[in-house]
Amino acid sequence: MQINLSFERPEDGPGSGPIQVGWFLTSDKGAVLYDPPERVTFRQTNRAHAKSASRCPGVIQLESRYFMVKCPFDIHIGFGRDDKGKAHLVNRAGTASPIRGNKLGEVLTLVNETEWRYPDRPTIQMVLPYCFIADETVYVTQLSAFMHYRKDPLPGTIFGGRFPLNIWPRPLMWAFEWHEPEKDIVLKRGEPLFYCQFEGMDPSRPVQVIEAERTPELQKYLEQIGGVVNYVNQTFGLFKAAEALRPARLLTPKDRG
């Protein structure tokens, strides 16, 4: 009698193991300013006691599913209006600002007043080059850095968002709704700017974020889907068309050798 032994596990395959999410910068300009996304962990905490929160499986599971993007700039701005009533940003740091006055507008913009959700809450946007990609169905959710304490809270809330990054890779910006425009916004380089949460089809699989190569195929796909928000209102309606254009593989780990 012949016995055939198989050491293959039924769960092996493209849907097994960690979910791989690639991150990259859409431009090399000033790349040194942008730190890699980091998993949210609080390692330097009390783990001596068996009932310590830092040893709680639920807490560990929660923290491990968020990745932090740090603020690349030191910014101190206020809100104002000119003598004609037009809204504008005020660089409170003045000559002490690390960012030159003529460059601040390239980093931070005040959204047109007609596009604010509320007439008394200005919306600002920070342009960032961070982009994420995956080769299986993965949704990214952008949300505030709620696990990091700020002694001086920001005078408003960030605009979050959720979309499938395997079909719709796009640069993430920091958008902020200014609930109290009479209060300044102070951002410091290196502090948490926002979190990203990644969800696959199987919520039990862990997520691994790796740096991705900006390959010609990826660059071409980004150009094919880029900028369409300026021409249509419901970009999610373009997902099927985008999927038809998408190469089978977009995520190529960056070779650091």
N, C-alpha and C positions, 0 to 999 in steps of 0.2 A: 504494500500500500504506500502510495506517495503522498506526502503531506506538503502542501505549498504554504509557506509562511509569508505574509505581507506585513511590512512595517510602515505602510502608508496610512496616515490618519485620514478619516473621511472628511475632516474639516480643512485639510490642506488645500490650497488653491488661492485664486485671486481674492476671495472674500475672507481669507484667514489672516492671522497675524495682525500686527499693528496697522492702522490706517495711515498711509504715508501722505503727508501734505507738504508740498514744496513752497518755499517762500523765495522771492527774489525782488530786486529793485528794478523798476522799469527804466531807470536811467542811472548811469555811472556818475553823473554830476554830483559832486559833494557826497559821494557814497560813504566816506569816512564818518560823516555825521550820524549815520543811521545804524543803530545797534541791532543785532539780530533779535528776533522775537524770543522771549524767554518764557518757559513754563512757570506758572505762578506757584511758588512753594515758599513756605516759611520754615526754613531748616533750623535757624538759630532760635528755637523755642524749646520750652520745657517738655522733654520726652521721658523724664525720669519716672514719673508716676504713671501707672498703668491706665488710669482714667484721664490722663491729660488729653486735651482736645487735639493736640498735635499728633496723637497716636490713634485717634478715632478713625476707623475705616471710612465712615461717611464723609468726614472732613477731608481726608486724603483723596478720596474719589472726586470730590468737588474741585479741590485745588488743581488736581492733575489735568482737568479738562479745560483749563483756561490758560491762554498764552498772552503775555503782556507785551505791548509795544510801548517803548519809552519815548518821551518827548525829546526831539533833537535840538530844540532851541530854548534860549532864555528869552521870555517875552513878557512885557508889562504894558498892557494897553487899556485905554479907556474909551468910552463912547461919547461922541459929541455931534453937534449939528452946526453948520456954518450959518452965516447971516441970512441965507435964503432958505434955511430949514433942511438942507440936504444932510443926510446922515453920513458920518465918516468916523474912522478910527483915529485915536490919539495915541501917539507913542509916548507913554508916560516916562520911559527911561531916558528919553532925549538923547543927548550926546553920550550918555553912559551906556546906551544900549549896545549889546554885542553885535546886533544886526544893524547894518547901515540903513539909514532912513529910506534910501531909494531902493533897498532890497526887501524891506518889510512887506511891501505889497505883493512881492513874488511868492511870499510864504503864507501870508494871511490875508484873506479877502473878506469884505463885508458883502453879504448877499444883497442883491437888489431888493429894495424895500417892498416892492409889489409881490415878492415871493416869500415874505415872512409868513409864518403860520398865524401869528397874532401881531396886530399893529404896534403893540408896545414891547415886543420881544425881538430884538435884532437877532439875525442869524449870521454867524461867521464861519468860515471854512479855512482849515489849514491844509495846504496841498502836500501830499506825501507820496513817495514812490513805492510803498510797500504793496506787494501783490502776492496772492496765494493761488496754488494750482493743485489739482489731484487728477488721477486717472481712473477714479471710481466716484460714484455719487457721494459727494460730501457737501454739506451746507456749512457756511461760515456765518456766525452771528457776531456782530460788533456791538460792544456794550461798554459802559463806564467801568472804571477800575474800582469797583465797589468794595473790594477787600483791602484796599490800601487807604489808610486814614490820612486825611488832610487837615492840618490844624486850622487853616483858613480855607473853608469850602469854596469851590467855584460858584459864582453867582448865577447858576443856571444848570442846564442838563445837556448831555450830548445827544445827538441824533444817532440812534443805533440803526441796524439794518441786518437783513438775513437774505442770502441768495446761494444758489448752487455754484461753488467755485470751480467745479470740474467743467462746467459749460460756460460760465460767465466770469472768468478771471478779470478783475478790474482793480485799479489802484484804490486803496482805502484812504479816504480823507478823514480828518477830524472835523466834524461839523458840530457846532455848539449853538444852543438857543439861550440867549442872554435874558434871563428872567428879571434880573435887577441891573439894568444898564447904568444905573448911577454908581454901581460898584465896579472897580477895576478887575480885569482878568490877569492873573499872574501865573505864568507857567515857567517851570524850571527844567533845564536840560537834565535828562537822566531820570526824571520822575515818571511814574506810570501815566501814560496818556489815555490808553484804552485797553480793553481785553478783546481777545478773539476766542470764540468757542467753536469747535469743529464737531459736526455730527455726521456719522455715517449711517448706513441702513441698519447696522447692528450696534446698538448703544453700548454693548458690553466690550467692544473692541477698543483698546487704547489707541491714542493718537501719537504719531511721531512726526514732528516738524523738522524738515531738513532743508538746507539751502539748495535751490534748483538752478540749473544752467539755463541761461536765456538763449535757447537754441533758435536757429532760423525758423523752424516750424512754429515754435511758440511765439516768436516775434511777429510772424505773418498772421497768426490767428488773432493776436492782440490788435493788430491793425484792422483786421476784418470786422471785429466787433466794437472797436473803440470809437468813442465820440457820438454814438447813435443817440444818446440821451438828448443831444441838442436838436434832434430832428423828429423824434417821436416821443409820445408821452408814456406809453406802456411798454417799456423795454422787455418785460418778462414775456410778452407775446412773441418775441423774437427767438426764444430759446430753441424751438424746433429747427429754425433756419440755421442758428448757430451750431447746433449739434450736427447738422448735415455737413457743415464746413470743417468741423473739428477733426484733426488727425487722431489716429488711434492712441497715440502716446504724446503727451506734452511734458510729463515730469521726468526730467533727467537729473539725477543727483549731481551736484557740482563737484568736480574733481579738484581736491585740494592738494593733490600731489604735485 
